Amino acid sequence: MNQNNRYPDFGSILVRRPQAWARLAGSEEYPEIRGLVRFYQTMYGTVVVTEVMGLPNPAGGCDSPIFGYHIHEGGDCGGNMSDPFADSMTHYNPHDCPHPYHAGDLPPLFGAKGYAFAMGLTDRFQVDEIVGKTVIIHASPDDFTTQPSGNSGAKIACGVIQGR
């Protein structure tokens, strides 16, 4: 906490060991995707720090990709031929809210030459509530409208959230 303005000092938060994390891996179609998501509990909510490499990177100035990004209910990244991460199930939504108000709805990831870095703060869940759940990256951006999950397209990467 910054003593001058009473808001959190995120610099000091990020040097701590996270309370939970997930190692992301791409599907068979996207084997080059890998990354790390770290979760830090604060008095204001949960800080989510995401770093991902190997994302699809189409050529062209207007084609910079945007990816849907969510915490899913399931606790496994297994799947089948039509959905490589089917076992991740649906968005984490313990309060039965409509989309995009699920607890697991996160801001999109913006790709930059196959790399994405994002940091955000949410008060929709505490770190201990999501341990054992999955983090999913989708091939398309979330439209924040379509029910039940934002029309984000195929699941291209997954990681199981581990706790200390």
ZATILO-207772 format. One record per residue (C-alpha): residue in one letter; x, y, z. Coordinates in nm, 4 decimals. Each point is the difference from the previous one (the first is absolute). Layout:
R  A  X  Y  Z .
...
//
This chain:
R  M  0.0000  0.0000  0.0000 .
R  N  0.1354  0.3379  -0.0975 .
R  Q  -0.0102  0.2120  0.3156 .
R  N  -0.0490  0.3261  -0.1917 .
R  N  -0.3184  -0.0828  -0.1881 .
R  R  -0.1361  -0.3124  0.1721 .
R  Y  -0.0017  -0.2077  -0.3186 .
R  P  0.1954  -0.3211  -0.0463 .
R  D  0.3636  0.0178  -0.0998 .
R  F  -0.0032  -0.2580  -0.2796 .
R  G  0.3773  0.0136  -0.0354 .
R  S  0.0390  -0.1447  0.3486 .
R  I  -0.2760  -0.2556  -0.0617 .
R  L  0.1696  -0.1377  -0.3105 .
R  V  0.3314  -0.0724  0.1703 .
R  R  -0.1794  -0.2395  0.2355 .
R  R  -0.0525  -0.3641  -0.0758 .
R  P  -0.3510  -0.0419  -0.1474 .
R  Q  -0.2649  -0.1843  0.2011 .
R  A  -0.0922  -0.1977  -0.3121 .
R  W  0.1195  -0.0476  -0.3571 .
R  A  -0.0765  -0.1879  -0.3201 .
R  R  0.2411  -0.1169  -0.2705 .
R  L  -0.1668  0.0415  -0.3371 .
R  A  0.0528  -0.2430  -0.2862 .
R  G  -0.1461  0.0106  -0.3488 .
R  S  -0.2255  -0.2589  -0.1573 .
R  E  0.1318  -0.2498  -0.2531 .
R  E  -0.0848  0.2544  -0.2718 .
R  Y  0.1936  0.2746  0.1856 .
R  P  0.2934  -0.1831  0.1628 .
R  E  0.2214  0.3097  0.0095 .
R  I  -0.2213  0.1799  0.2539 .
R  R  0.1405  0.0062  0.3510 .
R  G  -0.0328  0.2398  0.2873 .
R  L  -0.0472  0.0702  0.3658 .
R  V  -0.2912  0.1565  0.1884 .
R  R  0.0626  0.1206  0.3550 .
R  F  -0.2661  0.0875  0.2579 .
R  Y  0.0602  0.2333  0.2956 .
R  Q  -0.2567  0.0682  0.2708 .
R  T  -0.0302  0.3636  0.1148 .
R  M  -0.2463  0.1841  0.2179 .
R  Y  -0.1543  0.1423  -0.3210 .
R  G  -0.0393  -0.3352  -0.1733 .
R  T  0.2117  -0.2348  -0.2062 .
R  V  0.2806  0.1224  -0.2234 .
R  V  0.0333  -0.2202  -0.3104 .
R  V  0.3322  0.0205  -0.1880 .
R  T  0.0208  -0.1816  -0.3331 .
R  E  0.2953  -0.0564  -0.2310 .
R  V  -0.0451  -0.2146  -0.3128 .
R  M  0.2284  -0.0828  -0.2938 .
R  G  -0.0617  -0.1811  -0.3278 .
R  L  -0.3465  0.1417  -0.0662 .
R  P  -0.1303  0.0021  -0.3579 .
R  N  0.1367  0.3069  -0.1759 .
R  P  -0.1657  0.0786  -0.3338 .
R  A  0.1794  0.2403  -0.2314 .
R  G  -0.1478  0.3410  -0.0668 .
R  G  -0.0421  0.3257  0.1845 .
R  C  -0.3675  -0.0443  0.0810 .
R  D  0.0239  -0.3672  0.0878 .
R  S  0.1622  0.0331  0.3420 .
R  P  -0.1765  -0.2803  0.1823 .
R  I  -0.2193  0.0313  0.3059 .
R  F  -0.0737  -0.3122  0.2029 .
R  G  -0.2837  -0.0884  0.2344 .
R  Y  0.1270  -0.0773  0.3487 .
R  H  -0.1894  -0.1690  0.2833 .
R  I  0.0173  -0.2106  0.3113 .
R  H  -0.1983  -0.3182  -0.0562 .
R  E  -0.1789  -0.2215  0.2492 .
R  G  0.1766  -0.3279  -0.0781 .
R  G  0.3191  -0.1194  0.1619 .
R  D  0.1678  -0.1724  -0.2931 .
R  C  0.1328  0.0931  -0.3446 .
R  G  -0.0959  -0.3300  -0.1629 .
R  G  -0.2345  -0.0170  -0.2925 .
R  N  -0.1005  -0.1679  -0.3233 .
R  M  0.0395  0.0442  -0.3770 .
R  S  -0.2627  0.2753  -0.0296 .
R  D  0.0972  0.1860  0.3192 .
R  P  0.3594  -0.0515  0.1151 .
R  F  -0.0793  0.1446  0.3436 .
R  A  -0.3553  -0.1296  0.0506 .
R  D  0.0762  -0.0981  0.3602 .
R  S  0.0484  0.3685  0.0869 .
R  M  -0.3804  0.0242  -0.0283 .
R  T  -0.1731  0.3425  -0.0005 .
R  H  0.0868  0.3397  0.1445 .
R  Y  0.0419  0.0182  0.3764 .
R  N  -0.3347  0.1466  0.1080 .
R  P  -0.0825  -0.0772  0.3651 .
R  H  -0.2737  0.2655  0.0208 .
R  D  -0.1837  -0.0965  -0.3231 .
R  C  0.0553  0.3433  -0.1534 .
R  P  -0.0565  0.0697  -0.3707 .
R  H  0.3034  0.0443  -0.2217 .
R  P  0.2193  0.2151  0.0259 .
R  Y  -0.0581  0.0109  0.3752 .
R  H  0.1268  -0.3526  0.0723 .
R  A  0.2671  -0.0034  0.2682 .
R  G  0.2296  -0.1646  -0.2554 .
R  D  -0.0426  0.2636  -0.2722 .
R  L  0.3333  0.1762  -0.0446 .
R  P  0.1092  0.2824  -0.2313 .
R  P  0.1187  -0.1154  -0.3435 .
R  L  0.3633  -0.0620  -0.0820 .
R  F  0.1503  0.2185  -0.2717 .
R  G  0.2619  -0.1814  -0.2050 .
R  A  0.3172  0.1803  -0.1074 .
R  K  0.2150  -0.2055  -0.2393 .
R  G  -0.1085  -0.3223  0.1713 .
R  Y  0.0454  0.1356  0.3533 .
R  A  -0.2523  0.1319  0.2532 .
R  F  0.0477  0.1568  0.3401 .
R  A  -0.2927  0.1099  0.2126 .
R  M  -0.0563  0.1021  0.3585 .
R  G  -0.3377  0.0665  0.1542 .
R  L  -0.1859  0.0255  0.3268 .
R  T  -0.3325  -0.1719  0.0645 .
R  D  -0.2198  -0.0305  0.3062 .
R  R  -0.2140  -0.2749  -0.1546 .
R  F  0.1951  -0.2779  0.1730 .
R  Q  0.2546  -0.0646  0.2708 .
R  V  0.3115  -0.1991  -0.0873 .
R  D  -0.0980  -0.2950  0.2198 .
R  E  -0.3319  -0.0349  -0.1906 .
R  I  0.1694  -0.0696  -0.3341 .
R  V  0.2740  -0.2440  0.0994 .
R  G  -0.0666  -0.3212  -0.1918 .
R  K  -0.1919  0.1770  -0.2781 .
R  T  0.1370  0.0675  -0.3506 .
R  V  0.1095  0.3058  -0.1954 .
R  I  -0.0937  -0.0018  -0.3702 .
R  I  0.1118  0.2105  -0.2962 .
R  H  -0.2447  0.0031  -0.2923 .
R  A  0.0797  0.0577  -0.3683 .
R  S  -0.2344  0.2997  -0.0361 .
R  P  -0.0819  0.3034  0.2116 .
R  D  -0.2893  -0.0170  0.2432 .
R  D  -0.2903  0.2114  -0.1302 .
R  F  -0.1224  0.0653  0.3583 .
R  T  -0.3574  -0.0581  -0.1173 .
R  T  -0.0722  -0.3488  -0.1344 .
R  Q  -0.1393  -0.2400  0.2584 .
R  P  0.1187  -0.2056  0.1666 .
R  S  0.3701  0.0619  -0.0681 .
R  G  0.0767  0.2879  -0.2353 .
R  N  0.0503  -0.1852  -0.3305 .
R  S  0.3784  -0.0184  0.0572 .
R  G  0.0642  -0.2897  -0.2319 .
R  A  0.2204  -0.3035  0.0462 .
R  K  0.1996  -0.0622  0.3154 .
R  I  0.3661  0.0281  -0.1087 .
R  A  0.1857  -0.0120  0.3322 .
R  C  -0.0681  -0.1229  0.3523 .
R  G  0.1590  -0.0162  0.3434 .
R  V  -0.1135  -0.1401  0.3346 .
R  I  0.0190  0.2483  0.2886 .
R  Q  0.2311  -0.1251  0.2736 .
R  G  0.0228  0.1378  0.3548 .
R  R  0.2864  0.0246  0.2442 .
//
